[in-house]
């Protein structure tokens, strides 16, 4: 809910990564899929949540290595999920 308020709609540049992410996310949810769940690739987003939360806990406990590694792992899982969703629609569109 907050994302569209804080960030404007991306420019219409189909080769731009964020443009592709936003459009694929819209299509994915409009097609009735969830972004968090136990299916693939949603499981990647699901796993990113507790991993990211542990990163916050590590920061609170002042564990510098975990403070860096866990949020990076969380972001990586999220980006992996988005890449799979983009690939899914690019494959559908190429047919």
N, C-alpha and C positions, 0 to 999 in steps of 0.2 A: 504494500500500500504506500509506503514512503518513497520507494525508488522512483516512481514516475514524478513525484513532487520535487525531489531533490535533483534529479538528473533529467535534462531535456531529451526528447526523442533523438536518436542518432541520425546523422546525415545519411542520405540515401546513397551509400557507397557499398555495394554488395561484396566487395573484396575486404572491407574493413571488418576486423574480428568482432568488435562490439556490436556492429550492425547485424552480423550473422548470428551472434548469441541472442540478441533481443528478438529478432524475427523467428529464430528457431524455437525459443522459449514460448513465444506467443502461439506459434502453430502447435507445439507440443501440448500446451494446456488447452487450447481450443479444440484439439482432437480428443480431449477427454483423458489425457495422461496426467499423472501427478509428477511433481518434481522430486518428491521424497517418497520412498517406498522400498519394497523388497525386491522388485524386479530390476532388470538391468536396462538402462544405466542408472536408474533412480537410487539404487543401493549405494552408489558412489557419493551422492549428496547426503544420504542418510548417515553414512559413516563419517562424513566430514563434520557433522554437528558435534558429536561427543569428542572428536579429536580436537576441534577448535575450542570447545569448552575447556578441555584439559590444558590447552595452551594458555587460556586466561588464568586458570588455577595455578599453572606453573609460574606465570608472571607474578601473581599474588604471593606465591611462596618464594619468589626470587631465585628461580632456577633458570639461569640464562640460556643454557643450551635447549632445554625443553620449551622455553618461551619462544625461541626462534623456530625450532623443528616442527612442533605440533601445528602452529598456525600455517606454516608453509605446506605441510602435508594436507591440512584441511582445504586450503585454497587449491592445491594440486588436484585433489579428488573432485572438487567442484568444477574445475576447468576441464578435467577428463570427462565428466558427465556432460558438460556443455558441448564438448567436441563430438561426443558420440551422438548427441541429439542433432547437431548440425550435420554430421555425416549421414544420419538417417534420412533427413529431408533432402540433402543433396542427391542421395541415391534414388529416392522417390522421384525427385524432379527430373533426373536424367533418364528415367524410363519412358 
